[in-house]
């Protein structure tokens, strides 16, 4: 037999059933069974120790660990003299691979902060989603792997969250100390900017959006102090991380972005053949509301970009199925520029009269983007406020007048209502949206087949096809058919 194995082998000259075993064999069996029972009953260690090892030699130019009070690596490279060797190692990191814009900003942050095994945002993500840490670059490239995840999840969620908060507070205190330095170039160094963005990512993960807003405002002041966004022109990683957190924050608060979009880092969308209803949107919006400057052009352009994105992702969805929604990098690359342009344009100030259609379309575009982001688990907030505002616009009497005078916009009105109906979690909001659909169909004398034909000529709504039978049944009920 093997005392270390999971199986016990016993010498036997005949059948074991019904034959009394000798005392030594009986004792051996009992000890083997009791050892497994003891292991099963053993409590996990209260403070498990984890040995971390750096796997990637090219990223380990300096010592693997250094005793330091400022443990957020990347920030302590400036704050503490004992980490200068680590800073030299970070400076030798290879440039980002091409195509550069196809990398996720958080992945770049992990690349730069790889030595910080327990960054606050990484810890918070690991606590809130158990599989995320295994999929992280931290675990894949820098750490031994399952042991780290096991160490985190052997603790209670409350204790792990407290640990992540402590790390966040530690980084925040490091940033504050750095900002007190008289030398502006040191106070606004690249790794300080990275530290602030790490704090913003932590705020997003734990849903502390107001704190994220405060940090973004502070980040804007820091970048202005170092000479503006032009001072980061040679640091593509920082620009793309900044673009990601800025766009996400602007979506959460429906506000204009704080920083310019790095257009040279954004991939162009391929030209797709457009249905006629999209090619004539700009001119019809101009007729509807003539004094809109360029806002109606931005709306029409966004719909064309959305159509191009649909043409890109629909074949991938048929090929990959739900695995497509794991490709947040790919989806975010396509969606964030559209969201940025809409958010960066001035919303029309007149929400009454025919111009209310412009604001409704703007909200609908943002909701469509949020629907895809939610499927990819890349939007940490609820779209409920957008849905409520859009439904208020759709109930405006001016919408009925628009449909009567310009039937061209009827498909767009239905598209907006179906977005609300398929995205809302509130049964009352869903009922209101579908009742409005039923009223428009009755006034226009459209059948459900007419509706689906027009919906297929507009940007694809994720849940529309999957639930069109149930939606049709509810709509027909409201129509009184």
Secondary structure, DSSP 8 states (H G I E B T S, - for coil): --TTSS------SS--TTS---HHHHHHHHHHHHHHHHHHH----TT---------GGG--S-S----S--STTTHHHH-GGGHHHHHHHHT-----SSGGGS-HHHHHHHHTTT-TT-HHHHHHHHH-TTTTTTSHIIIIIS-SHHHHHHHHTS-HHHHHHHHHHHHHHHHHHHHHHHTSS-HHHHT-HHHHHHHHHHHHHHHHTT-HHHHHHHHHHHHHHHHHTTSGGGGTT-HHHHHHHHHHHHHHHHHHT---SS---GGGS---------HHHHTHHHHHHHH-S--TTHHHHHHHHHHHHHHHHHHHHHHHHHHGGGGGG-HHHHHHHHHHHHHHHHHS---S--SGGGHHHHHHHHHHHHHHHHHHHHTT---S--HHHHHHHHHHHTSHHHHHHHHH-GGGHHHHHHHHHHHHHH---HHHHHHHHHHHHHHHHHHT--HHHHHHHHTTS---HHHHHTHHHHHHHHHHHHT-
